[in-house]
Amino acid sequence: MLKRIFLFYYEGFKEMTVGKTLWIIILIKLSIMFLVLKLFFFPNFLKSNFETDNERIDYVIQELTVPEKLTR
């Protein structure tokens, strides 16, 4: 049964013509989103602002548990 399922998908992808091009476009877009954007636009805030793991843990706990004061 598993062999039949595998062969079904394997032969389906092998026979694709337009689908292969679309999959290539999807993979290029995903690589741009996850590699390029993450590197340049989402720096590691905790790693750059705190030196030890305990400092990072304290900061995260404080931000999650202590409510911010609302200013009017």
C-alpha positions in Angstrom: 0.0 0.0 0.0 2.8 2.5 0.9 4.6 1.6 -2.3 1.5 2.4 -4.4 1.1 5.7 -2.6 4.7 6.6 -3.2 4.6 5.6 -6.9 1.4 7.6 -7.4 3.1 10.8 -6.2 6.5 10.0 -7.8 4.9 9.4 -11.3 2.7 12.5 -10.8 5.7 14.8 -10.2 7.7 13.1 -12.9 5.1 13.8 -15.5 4.6 17.5 -14.6 5.5 20.1 -17.1 4.1 23.5 -15.8 4.1 22.2 -12.2 7.9 21.8 -12.1 8.3 25.5 -13.0 5.7 26.5 -10.4 7.5 24.4 -7.7 10.8 26.1 -8.6 9.2 29.5 -8.3 7.7 28.6 -4.9 11.1 27.3 -3.6 12.9 30.5 -4.8 10.3 32.6 -3.0 10.5 30.6 0.2 14.3 30.8 0.2 14.1 34.6 -0.3 11.6 35.0 2.5 13.3 32.8 5.1 17.0 33.4 4.3 17.3 36.9 3.0 14.6 38.7 4.9 15.5 37.0 8.2 19.2 37.9 7.9 18.7 41.5 7.1 15.4 42.6 8.6 15.0 40.4 11.7 18.2 40.6 13.8 18.5 38.5 17.0 17.4 41.1 19.6 18.0 39.0 22.7 21.5 37.8 21.5 22.6 41.3 20.7 21.3 43.1 23.8 22.0 40.5 26.6 25.1 38.5 27.3 24.0 35.5 29.3 21.0 33.2 29.1 19.8 34.2 32.5 19.6 37.9 31.5 17.6 36.8 28.4 15.3 34.7 30.5 14.7 37.5 33.0 13.9 39.9 30.2 11.4 37.6 28.5 9.7 36.7 31.8 9.4 40.4 32.7 8.0 41.3 29.3 5.4 38.5 29.4 4.3 39.0 33.0 4.6 42.7 33.9 1.8 44.7 32.3 2.8 48.0 30.7 1.6 51.2 32.2 -0.9 53.0 29.9 -0.2 56.7 29.4 -2.9 59.1 28.4 
